[in-house]
Amino acid sequence: MEKRVTFSRWTIGILFAVPQLLLIFTFFYWPAGQAVYWSLTLQQPWGGGNIWVGLDNFRSILSSADYWNSITASLVFAGISTGLAMFIALVLAALTDRQLTGSRFYRVVLIWPYGIAAPALALAFRFILAPEAGFLAVVNRMWPGIWDPGLDGADAMASIIAAFSWKYVGYNFIFFLAAFQAIPRSLIEAAAMDGSGVIRRFWDIQFPLITPTIFFLLVINITESFQDSFGIVDIMTSGGPANATNLMVYKIYSDGFKGLDYSGAAAQSIILMLLIIVLTIFQFRFIERRVHYR
């Protein structure tokens, strides 16, 4: 029989919940409320009060070509980095699950990248992908100018996508491997005895059974690509060249802390939050239909 803890007085349960409620209010609801208020006012950069402007900040932002370029860059970054990180992690987890030679070693090593802080990771990739002395310097010597993230926007976008994807491969790998190991071995063995090959077993048996994990990681990766990309962009490209990598989260920082446009930055943060909410609702509304829950 299941045992449950009960309190003699209801106030005791409230006291246990108060610290968590205070943390949520202090670090989420209060900043979010302040951002909404600031987005509807014109904040003075050096203090001295504010002026109520209503939706003027949103109108100014949404009429800016630079901001729409930032949205486009963010969507491209989120789509490619999420697909790349999940695909690589899925392949690595499938190979590790087959108990190939060295799989135990790779099982430990592949989860390390996620533990690296984004700025440290970005600094490493900045040197690795440097056109003059990095890993691709040999290619540049053979074909001068073929790779230069400092001048070519496409190269800069590719570099931050590579860094972000490398970081999240480890995170995705953990969940994919756990999903593969949760599949009963009897199903795989029965399919093998029926003559199904490795690819056929993966596509017909394993893939449908891990779709809940795929859906979960899809939501998490897309959300994090909008939020956790700041450190990588700041260290590697600073939003350049020519705003090619000026993602929405970095533009909030750039306009707010460098341009001292606090109200505009607050409005941008509200738009970013709404965009993430819309994308999440879309995924739950349309993509979850294809998920097979056991």
Beta strands, then each sheet from edge to edge (+ up, - down):
strand 1: 41-43
strand 2: 50-52
sheet 1: 1+ 2-
end
